[in-house]
Amino acid sequence: MNVDAGVNGPGAGFHDDFIRALYDPGAAVSPAVAALARQPGFAVYRNTVIKGCVDALRANYPSVTQLVGEEWFAAAADVYLRRSPPAQASLLDYGAAFAGFLTGFAPAAELPWLAGVAALDRMWTEVHVAADEVALDAAALTALAPEALGDVRVRPHAAARWAWFDAQPAGAIWRRTREARALGDLPWQGDGCLISRPYDAVRWTAIDEAGCVFLQACAPGSTLAAAAAQVLARWPQADLAAILADLLGAGALFNLETDT
């Protein structure tokens, strides 16, 4: 048998070949694993495991599934599964790279917005399981003297994710799908989406590119003045007060500190 010797029985070589045979019936494996894979019970086990993985992907990417249909999604999930089998027993996090996979998946070439929708499905999951934090509210800022406001350091809330899509309205497509709304009158232009969970429920809203840049600037814990400067460098006429109000309203900011 082509196994690693040891007191604990079959080692990594056997294990790796077993996993390879499980997810890819045509994979080259050791004679011992090949013999095992020919047993009728192995096929039953394989089908059960694969169904569980596909079901997990479907649950983690409900908007993608709804937009492309069950059959299309199952075919894509089967290809993804062969390339990227689960790395851990829990399937809650399975499919982290699915959006990237769709970018290069030939059948999705005519759906250029699909990878963006998948990325937002993934963000929803990340927001859902993120750490609990108390979101920064407007009252904490308005209590400060105006001259101290620029020195305030904030960062995005742990349960906040955002994305801007230059060419397609992936954010609007995702939001309408989640809200069971029709796509027919959708303006075909770039857009953004902010997903947050400041309290118990995940929520989402549209966000413009300036808002995304502001949040990204806050990620390292920048001051409000520094984040504002990055926005104004690209959009001199940006309404910073409105951007900040929208982010506070969405519960997308955390951590009130000042440099003074």
Sequence and secondary structure as in RCSB ss.txt:
>XXXX:A:sequence
MNVDAGVNGPGAGFHDDFIRALYDPGAAVSPAVAALARQPGFAVYRNTVIKGCVDALRANYPSVTQLVGEEWFAA
AADVYLRRSPPAQASLLDYGAAFAGFLTGFAPAAELPWLAGVAALDRMWTEVHVAADEVALDAAALTALAPEALG
DVRVRPHAAARWAWFDAQPAGAIWRRTREARALGDLPWQGDGCLISRPYDAVRWTAIDEAGCVFLQACAPGSTLA
AAAAQVLARWPQADLAAILADLLGAGALFNLETDT
>XXXX:A:secstr
     STTSS HHHHHHHHHHHH TT    HHHHHHHTSHHHHHHHHHHHHHHHHHHHHH HHHHHHH HHHHHH
HHHHHHHHS  SSS  TTTTTTHHHHHHT GGGTT TTHHHHHHHHHHHHHHHHS       HHHHHTS GGGGG
GEEEEE TTEEEEEESSS HHHHHHHHHTT   TT   S EEEEEE SSSS EEEE  HHHHHHHHHHTT  BHH
HHHHHHHHH TT  HHHHHHHHHHTT EEEEEE  
